[in-house]
Amino acid sequence: MKKTELVADGKISAYVGLAMRANSVLFGEDIICERNKYIKLVLIDSSASDKYVERLSKKLKDYPIFVLDGLRQAVHRDSVNAIAVTNENLANAIIEILR
């Protein structure tokens, strides 16, 4: 897991928006953990507690996880702490930006 806090810039927001329109985004810890066989990438908002990040990291240790600043604004949902991208191409595009 990348512990560095990255900013959800325009490109990442655009890819997340594309994934949302393609129904390739899972919102929230419960659904992400329940449907983990579809996950290609997990993004966590930097405002989530350290305990939440640690718990999600333990449950999803086999998947790439990034902590982003401004994820809630990118998905336009104030109550979302984490999302998972299920589309492999979009996930790979986001990972390339984050590296």
Buried (B, 14 or more C-beta within 10 A) or exposed (E): BEEEEBEBBEEBBBBBBBBBEEEBBBBBBEEBBEEBEBBBBBBBBBEBEEEBBEBBBEBBEEBBBBBBBBBBEBBEBEEBBBBBBBBEBBBBBBBEBBE
